[in-house]
Amino acid sequence: MNENWVLKEDEAVELLALLITSARIQLDEPAHYGPLRLLTASERLSGMILERASGKSRDFLQANVERIPELHMRMSDVDAYAAGLDALCREVAECLLRHSSLEEKT
């Protein structure tokens, strides 16, 4: 087993089930529920990997995952919802830069 893996098989299957069933239910829900479903999956994944993640990822997860439920509450305010998602995307980009070491080269 690869020591760098952060998901157990049962966790991966749980996440896969959430994504697949969310895709199906999205056919019957309003379009703006799509981002909500993706945020829910992100929140679950973050909770699953937090304790096993590297320091670079753990910092991001601890600082940002708690913001996800707050975003759910902003769904009725489209501008605030988009701004919150934009801010979270910036944090994801910074996390990716730390992982790729590009941040150190710039």
TORBA-563344 format. One record per residue (C-alpha): residue number from 1; x, y, z; residue in three letters; chain. Coordinates in pm, whole numbers. Layout:
ATOM     k       px       py       pz     r   c
ATOM   NUM        X        Y        Z   ALA   A
...
This chain:
ATOM     k       px       py       pz     r   c
ATOM     1        0        0        0   MET   A
ATOM     2      132      342      -93   ASN   A
ATOM     3      217      545      218   GLU   A
ATOM     4      123      868       40   ASN   A
ATOM     5     -240      772       -7   TRP   A
ATOM     6     -479      979      199   VAL   A
ATOM     7     -803      787      132   LEU   A
ATOM     8     -898      438      235   LYS   A
ATOM     9    -1098      235      -15   GLU   A
ATOM    10    -1423      268      181   ASP   A
ATOM    11    -1378      645      197   GLU   A
ATOM    12    -1315      664     -177   ALA   A
ATOM    13    -1627      454     -245   VAL   A
ATOM    14    -1832      680      -15   GLU   A
ATOM    15    -1713      986     -201   LEU   A
ATOM    16    -1775      821     -537   LEU   A
ATOM    17    -2129      733     -428   ALA   A
ATOM    18    -2190     1094     -323   LEU   A
ATOM    19    -2066     1226     -657   LEU   A
ATOM    20    -2266      977     -865   ILE   A
ATOM    21    -2591     1021     -674   THR   A
ATOM    22    -2541     1398     -677   SER   A
ATOM    23    -2507     1385    -1054   ALA   A
ATOM    24    -2838     1201    -1079   ARG   A
ATOM    25    -3030     1422     -841   ILE   A
ATOM    26    -2896     1729    -1019   GLN   A
ATOM    27    -3125     1643    -1310   LEU   A
ATOM    28    -3425     1724    -1091   ASP   A
ATOM    29    -3287     2010     -882   GLU   A
ATOM    30    -3239     2377     -965   PRO   A
ATOM    31    -2914     2449    -1149   ALA   A
ATOM    32    -2764     2644     -860   HIS   A
ATOM    33    -2763     2328     -647   TYR   A
ATOM    34    -2473     2192     -856   GLY   A
ATOM    35    -2212     2402     -675   PRO   A
ATOM    36    -2374     2306     -345   LEU   A
ATOM    37    -2331     1936     -424   ARG   A
ATOM    38    -1966     1990     -522   LEU   A
ATOM    39    -1901     2183     -201   LEU   A
ATOM    40    -2061     1902        0   THR   A
ATOM    41    -1829     1651     -167   ALA   A
ATOM    42    -1533     1881     -102   SER   A
ATOM    43    -1629     1910      262   GLU   A
ATOM    44    -1657     1531      299   ARG   A
ATOM    45    -1328     1468      120   LEU   A
ATOM    46    -1153     1727      334   SER   A
ATOM    47    -1279     1564      651   GLY   A
ATOM    48    -1160     1224      530   MET   A
ATOM    49     -806     1331      449   ILE   A
ATOM    50     -732     1600      707   LEU   A
ATOM    51     -549     1379      955   GLU   A
ATOM    52     -346     1199      685   ARG   A
ATOM    53     -263     1498      466   ALA   A
ATOM    54       82     1650      437   SER   A
ATOM    55      155     1972      622   GLY   A
ATOM    56      114     2174      303   LYS   A
ATOM    57     -235     2035      247   SER   A
ATOM    58     -333     2028      614   ARG   A
ATOM    59     -277     2402      646   ASP   A
ATOM    60     -513     2464      355   PHE   A
ATOM    61     -773     2219      481   LEU   A
ATOM    62     -779     2355      834   GLN   A
ATOM    63     -801     2715      718   ALA   A
ATOM    64    -1064     2669      450   ASN   A
ATOM    65    -1287     2368      503   VAL   A
ATOM    66    -1477     2540      779   GLU   A
ATOM    67    -1570     2809      525   ARG   A
ATOM    68    -1775     2562      319   ILE   A
ATOM    69    -2084     2544      543   PRO   A
ATOM    70    -2078     2924      552   GLU   A
ATOM    71    -2094     2926      172   LEU   A
ATOM    72    -2404     2706      182   HIS   A
ATOM    73    -2576     2982      377   MET   A
ATOM    74    -2494     3240      107   ARG   A
ATOM    75    -2667     3054     -176   MET   A
ATOM    76    -2960     3296     -181   SER   A
ATOM    77    -2721     3592     -227   ASP   A
ATOM    78    -2564     3509     -564   VAL   A
ATOM    79    -2300     3782     -547   ASP   A
ATOM    80    -2184     3683     -197   ALA   A
ATOM    81    -2194     3316     -297   TYR   A
ATOM    82    -1978     3381     -605   ALA   A
ATOM    83    -1737     3597     -403   ALA   A
ATOM    84    -1701     3322     -143   GLY   A
ATOM    85    -1636     3062     -412   LEU   A
ATOM    86    -1384     3294     -578   ASP   A
ATOM    87    -1199     3335     -247   ALA   A
ATOM    88    -1196     2961     -191   LEU   A
ATOM    89    -1063     2909     -546   CYS   A
ATOM    90     -777     3149     -473   ARG   A
ATOM    91     -690     2944     -163   GLU   A
ATOM    92     -695     2625     -372   VAL   A
ATOM    93     -459     2787     -623   ALA   A
ATOM    94     -220     2888     -346   GLU   A
ATOM    95     -227     2533     -208   CYS   A
ATOM    96     -148     2394     -554   LEU   A
ATOM    97      141     2636     -590   LEU   A
ATOM    98      285     2520     -257   ARG   A
ATOM    99      257     2157     -370   HIS   A
ATOM   100      418     2222     -707   SER   A
ATOM   101      701     2433     -562   SER   A
ATOM   102      623     2699     -824   LEU   A
ATOM   103      562     2943     -542   GLU   A
ATOM   104      929     2922     -443   GLU   A
ATOM   105     1048     2989     -800   LYS   A
ATOM   106      853     3312     -849   THR   A
